[in-house]
Structures are given as C-alpha cells and as structure tokens.
Amino acid sequence: MSCTESAIPEEGSLERKADSNLMTIKSGTKFGFCLGYCFNELIIYPELEASFEKRSNIPNDKDYPTVIVDAVVSQATYDSIANVIDFTAFNNLADTLSDCLDCADGGAEWIEIIQAGNTKKVVFDAGADVEGFDELLAILRRLRKIYQ
C-alpha cells in the first residue's frame, strides 16, 4: 500500500480566480487504489455557483467518464458554510493531518479555502473528523453527496 505524497490530490480542472474579498471553498475525496469514480471535488464560488467533478483514476476511462455538474447554490447555503468557519483555527491547522494518507486505500479528503488571495488546503484521511470543524465537514459532505 502507498504512503507517499501521490495520495495528495492534484489540483482539479475547475480553477477560477476568486474575488479577493470573498471565499471559494473546495472539498473532495480521492482514493488511489480504486476502480470507478475515485476522485470527487465540489467547488463553491462566492458568485453562488458550484461545480462538482467526479472522475476515474484511469485517463479517458470509457466506463467511468469524467462528469462535471455546474449548479447554483443559495445565499443561505453559502452563508451556512462561511458562518461555521473559524479562519484563524483553519489557517493554524497543519497542511496534512495524517501519518499515512490513503494507506490501505483509506482515501484522502481535503478542504481548501481561497480568500483575499490566500489559499489554505488541509488534507486528512477520508471520513476522519477534524477537531473544531465537525459542522463544516457535515455541510460539505452532505453537499458532495447531493451532487454525486
């Protein structure tokens, strides 16, 4: 099983430049030794737009083609996310909260926040709790499940 940095997700294909005064949030999972849809990422933009991408680990996989869903999120949804984030605490988290990401194909999960030109990404074991961020994780996981 792998315990290398390759378990850390690569940047998604859905990059957009965020307004410097607002927040873009990314959340997703990646499983390294997996067949099917092994990568999924939800991006919520301050313009109340969202993009969800799921894809296989196999390039040009005909059985599991890349799927991208674009949607509109409500102001209430965006605010519910923004209101539960303690930015100081989030920025103080280590970039990786795992001794061995995706070991035994446990998967990697991440939250990335882009605000005022600053980016902070925290990667941890898929499904794990991140102390102080239970409510944020619950919202983001619920939204990812809706788009899947």
N, C-alpha and C positions, 0 to 999 in steps of 0.2 A: 504494500500500500504506500501511497505517496504522502510525504510530509514536506513538500517543497513549496516554494513561493508560487509555483504554477497553479496552485489551488486558489490563489487570489484572483478574483475576476478581472478580466481585461475591461477596458473602457467600452461601453456599449456604443452602438452605432447611432444613437439618438441624441447626440450632443446639440445643445443650443446655448447661446450666451444668455445668462440670466441678468435681469435688471439689477444694478448694483445695490439697490435699496430693498430688494425683495429676496425671497428664498426659493431655490429649486431644491427638491429633495428626491433622492434616488434610493431605491430599496430593492433588493433582489436576492436570489439564491443561485448557486452553481454547484453541480455535482460532477466530479471529474471522471469517475468510472461509471458511466451511465449510458443507457440507450434510451432514445426518445427525447423528450424535451428536458434537457439537463440544465439549461440556463433560463432564468426569467428575471426581468427587471421592469420595475414601474418607475417612471419619472413623472413628477408633478411639478409643473411650472407655475410661476407666480401669475401668469396670464389666465389661470384657471383652466389650463389644458393639461392633459395627461397622455402619456404614451406607455404602452405595455408591450414588451417584446419577449417572445419565447422562441428558443431555438435549440437545435441539437448540437452536440459536440462534433458531429461529422459535417464538414463543409459540404454544401449543396446536397444535403440529405433529402432524397426524394420522398421517403416515408414520413419524415418529420420536417417539413419545410419551415423556414422562419416565418413566424406570424407576428405582425405588428398591428396593434389596435390603438387608434387615436380616439380620445374622448374629451369631454368637457367635465370638469369637476365643479361642484358648487362652492360658493364662497364659504359656506358653513363647513364643508369638508376640509378645505384649505386651512381655515381658521382653527379647526379642531386639531390639526397637525401642528400648526405654528404655536398654538397655546400650550401644548404639553412639552415643548422642547425647552430644556434648560441649556441654552447655548454655551454658557460657561462650563457646565459639567460635561457637555458633549465634547467641547474642544479640549478638555483635560483628559479624555479617555485615550488610552493607547491606540495606535492605529490598528493593531491586531490583538484581539482578546482570545487567543487560543494558543496552546502549546503545539498543536499539530492540525492545522486547517485541513479539512476534507480527508483526514485519516480514516481508513476503513470505509471510505465513501460516505462519511457522515455529512459531507457538504459544507459549504461556506455560505454565509449570509452577510449582507452589508447594509449599512445606512450611510449615505453621503449627503452632506448639506453644503450647498453653494450659496453664499450670501456675501454681499458687499465685496465681491471679487475674491473672497477667500473660500477655499474648499477644504473640508474635513471629511475623511472617509474612515469608517470604523468597520473592520471585518471580524467576524466571530463564527463559531460553529453554528451551522444551520439549526434553527429551532431553539437555540440557547436563550436564556434570559440575560439581559444586560441590566445590571442593577441601576435603578433610578430611571429606566426607560421602558418599563413594562407597558405603560399606556400607549406610548408612541409605537412600540413594536406591535401591539394588538391592532391598532388602527392600520398600520402599513400592511401587516399580514392579511387582515380582512380585505383590504383593497386589492392586494395582489390576487387573492383567491377569487374575487369577483371577476377580474379580467381574465383569469385562466380559463 
